[in-house]
């Protein structure tokens, strides 16, 4: 188990409350919505494909013209308690233009369900795409799983999953991205949002990717905005340190995107030439 520092509630609130840390976050959330609406209007995804029985076990699938060469599976953030796939359609166009299908995954939210249950829902989404994605235009044999913030945690937990124990013949993905992810959940025991998470020290450790071994050698890109709080920079470094076998070829550390904070860094996926987009596309090659 990883070594833990001692945290005060005041420090955790300052470091992990991203909306408080970024004063203009409402403008960025509005920008997400605008870009996402544009993406849906132009690329006409198949909406609300159901991958499970729980209320929000659905995904939106963007497909390119012709046969897809791969599939990006994107898991949204929102501290496991907010936001929706509909807010994140903007990640799709840059990949669709490169022949990559994009599945934007929804999941049920805390406190209606636990973080452990959300993790299981994401596993079901990947298994569903592997089994049934092709009939809807996805490419199930060349998938990359990516996520932002809480979605970054969930993407990392897919690496910590024994897929054969889940009934799969092989790992369902060939690479992954954890963008601004939380990989050590133990500080969140002291966070005001824990009223929804309902974590104690033991459960937080059990749900922390760094306390698990990776069950795959697939490359995992760890990234964050260079202007994020010190704890989010530390969280990116933690997963890079914990799983050396998953470091992308040639990487010397997490990708820290200059001049980006927690809400602006993910918008780099709307730029086909951004370092983040290009590094993610490289995982398909």
C-alpha positions in Angstrom: 0.0 0.0 0.0 1.3 3.5 -0.8 2.6 5.8 1.9 0.2 8.5 2.9 0.7 12.0 4.1 -1.4 13.6 6.8 -4.0 15.9 5.5 -6.1 18.6 7.2 -9.7 19.4 6.0 -8.6 22.9 5.2 -5.8 21.8 2.9 -8.0 19.2 1.1 -10.7 21.7 0.5 -8.3 24.2 -1.0 -6.5 21.6 -3.2 -9.4 19.5 -4.4 -12.3 21.9 -4.8 -11.6 22.8 -8.4 -14.6 25.1 -8.7 -13.4 27.2 -5.9 -9.8 27.2 -7.3 -10.9 28.4 -10.7 -13.0 31.5 -10.4 -14.2 31.5 -14.1 -15.1 27.8 -14.1 -18.8 28.7 -15.1 -17.4 30.2 -18.4 -15.5 27.0 -19.1 -18.5 24.7 -18.3 -20.5 26.9 -20.7 -17.8 26.5 -23.3 -18.0 22.7 -22.9 -21.7 22.8 -23.5 -21.4 25.0 -26.6 -18.7 22.9 -28.2 -20.6 19.7 -27.4 -23.8 21.0 -29.0 -21.8 21.9 -32.1 -20.2 18.4 -32.1 -23.6 16.7 -31.9 -25.1 18.8 -34.6 -22.3 18.2 -37.0 -21.5 14.6 -36.4 -24.9 13.2 -35.4 -24.0 10.5 -32.9 -26.2 7.6 -31.9 -27.4 8.8 -28.5 -28.2 6.8 -25.4 -27.1 3.3 -26.4 -27.8 1.2 -23.4 -24.9 -0.9 -22.0 -26.5 -1.9 -18.7 -29.7 -1.8 -16.7 -29.0 1.0 -14.3 -30.7 4.3 -15.1 -27.7 6.1 -16.5 -25.9 3.1 -18.0 -25.9 4.6 -21.5 -23.4 6.0 -24.0 -23.3 8.2 -27.0 -21.4 6.9 -30.0 -19.8 9.0 -32.7 -18.7 7.1 -35.8 -16.5 8.2 -38.7 -17.2 7.7 -42.3 -16.2 4.3 -43.5 -14.9 1.7 -41.1 -13.6 2.9 -37.8 -9.9 2.2 -37.2 -10.3 2.3 -33.4 -12.6 3.5 -30.6 -11.9 6.2 -28.0 -14.0 5.4 -24.8 -14.3 8.7 -22.9 -15.4 8.8 -19.2 -16.5 12.2 -18.0 -15.6 13.9 -14.7 -17.6 15.7 -12.1 -16.3 14.1 -8.9 -18.5 11.0 -9.4 -21.5 13.2 -8.4 -22.1 15.7 -11.2 -22.1 16.3 -15.0 -23.1 14.1 -17.8 -21.9 12.6 -21.1 -23.9 15.3 -22.9 -21.4 17.9 -21.5 -18.5 16.1 -23.2 -19.4 15.5 -26.8 -16.7 18.0 -27.7 -14.0 15.4 -27.3 -15.2 13.5 -30.3 -14.6 15.5 -33.5 -10.8 15.5 -33.5 -10.8 11.7 -33.3 -13.7 11.1 -35.7 -11.8 13.1 -38.3 -9.0 10.6 -37.9 -11.2 7.6 -38.4 -11.7 6.9 -34.7 -15.1 6.2 -33.3 -15.8 7.9 -29.9 -18.0 6.5 -27.2 -18.9 9.0 -24.4 -20.0 7.1 -21.4 -22.6 8.0 -18.8 -22.8 6.4 -15.3 -25.0 6.8 -12.2 -23.8 9.3 -9.7 -23.1 9.5 -6.0 -24.8 9.5 -3.6 -27.4 7.4 -5.5 -24.6 4.8 -6.1 -21.1 4.3 -4.7 -17.8 4.9 -6.4 -17.3 1.2 -6.4 -20.6 0.7 -8.3 -19.6 3.4 -10.8 -16.4 1.6 -11.4 -18.4 -1.6 -12.2 -20.6 0.4 -14.6 -17.5 1.5 -16.5 -16.4 -2.1 -16.7 -19.7 -3.0 -18.2 -19.5 -0.2 -20.7 -16.1 -1.6 -22.0 -17.4 -5.2 -22.0 -20.5 -4.0 -24.0 -18.4 -2.2 -26.5 -16.2 -5.2 -26.9 -19.2 -7.5 -27.5 -21.7 -5.2 -29.3 -19.9 -2.1 -30.4 -19.1 -3.3 -33.9 -22.8 -3.5 -34.9 -23.1 0.2 -34.1 -19.9 1.3 -36.0 -17.3 1.1 -33.2 -14.0 -0.9 -33.6 -13.9 -3.1 -30.5 -10.4 -4.5 -31.1 -8.6 -1.2 -31.0 -9.9 0.7 -28.0 -8.4 3.4 -25.8 -10.1 4.3 -22.6 -9.7 7.9 -21.4 -11.2 10.0 -18.7 -11.0 13.5 -17.1 -10.9 14.1 -13.3 -13.1 11.5 -11.7 -13.2 9.9 -15.2 -9.4 9.7 -15.0 -9.7 7.7 -11.8 -12.2 5.4 -13.5 -9.9 5.0 -16.6 -7.1 4.0 -14.3 -9.3 1.6 -12.4 -9.9 -0.2 -15.8 -6.1 -0.9 -15.8 -6.5 -2.3 -12.2 -9.2 -4.7 -13.4 -8.5 -8.4 -13.9 -10.5 -8.7 -17.1 -10.3 -12.5 -17.3 -12.1 -12.6 -13.9 -14.7 -10.4 -15.6 -15.2 -13.1 -18.2 -13.3 -11.4 -21.0 -10.8 -13.3 -23.1 -8.4 -10.4 -23.3 -8.0 -6.8 -22.1 -10.7 -4.7 -23.8 -8.3 -1.8 -24.5 -4.8 -1.2 -26.0 -4.1 2.1 -24.1 -5.5 4.7 -21.8 -5.4 8.3 -20.6 -6.0 9.6 -17.1 -6.3 13.4 -17.4 -6.4 15.3 -14.1 -7.3 12.0 -12.5 -7.5 11.2 -8.8 -5.4 8.1 -8.1 -5.1 8.3 -4.3 -8.6 8.8 -2.8 -7.6 8.9 0.8 -7.4 12.7 1.0 -11.0 12.8 0.0 -12.1 11.4 3.3 -11.5 15.0 4.6 -13.3 16.7 1.7 -16.7 18.3 2.0 -17.9 16.3 -0.9 -17.4 13.1 1.1 -21.0 13.6 2.3 -21.8 12.0 -1.1 -18.8 9.7 -1.5 -19.2 8.1 2.0 -15.5 7.1 2.1 -13.6 6.0 5.1 -9.8 5.4 5.1 -10.1 1.7 4.2 -12.6 2.2 1.4 -10.7 5.1 0.0 -7.6 3.0 -0.2 -9.4 0.1 -1.8 -10.7 2.4 -4.5 -7.3 4.0 -5.1 -5.6 2.8 -8.3 -2.2 3.2 -6.8 -3.1 0.6 -4.2 -3.7 -2.0 -7.0 -1.4 -3.5 -9.5 -2.0 -2.9 -13.2 -3.2 -6.1 -14.9 -2.0 -5.0 -18.3 1.1 -3.6 -20.0 -1.0 -1.3 -22.2 0.4 2.3 -22.1 -1.4 4.8 -19.8 -0.8 8.4 -20.5 -1.0 10.5 -17.2 -1.7 14.1 -17.9 -2.8 17.3 -16.2 -2.9 21.0 -16.7 0.3 22.7 -15.5 -1.8 25.3 -13.7 -3.8 22.8 -11.6 -3.4 22.6 -7.9 -0.4 21.0 -6.4 -2.4 17.9 -5.4 -3.6 17.3 -8.9 -0.1 17.5 -10.2 0.9 15.1 -7.4 -1.9 12.7 -8.4 -0.6 12.6 -12.0 2.9 11.8 -10.7 1.6 9.1 -8.4 0.2 6.9 -11.1 3.2 7.4 -13.3 5.4 6.3 -10.5 3.1 3.4 -9.4 2.9 1.6 -12.7 6.2 1.9 -14.6 5.2 -0.9 -17.0 2.4 1.3 -18.3 4.5 4.4 -19.1 4.1 5.3 -22.8 7.2 4.8 -24.9 9.6 7.7 -24.6 7.8 9.4 -21.8 9.8 11.0 -18.9 6.9 11.8 -16.7 3.3 13.0 -16.8 2.2 15.3 -19.6 1.7 18.7 -18.0 -0.1 21.0 -20.5 1.2 24.5 -20.2 -1.1 27.4 -19.1 -4.1 25.0 -18.5 -6.1 24.5 -15.4 -8.6 21.8 -14.4 -11.4 23.0 -16.7 -9.4 24.3 -19.6 -7.1 21.3 -20.1 -9.8 18.9 -21.3 -10.8 21.5 -24.0 -7.5 20.6 -25.6 -9.3 17.6 -27.0 -11.3 20.0 -29.1 -8.0 21.0 -30.8 -6.8 18.3 -33.3 -3.3 19.7 -33.1 -2.9 19.9 -29.4 -0.2 17.8 -27.6 -2.9 16.1 -25.6 -4.9 15.0 -28.7 -1.8 14.0 -30.6 -0.5 11.9 -27.6 -3.9 10.2 -27.3 -4.0 9.4 -31.1 -0.5 7.9 -30.8 -1.9 5.3 -28.4 -3.8 3.9 -31.4 -0.6 3.4 -33.3 
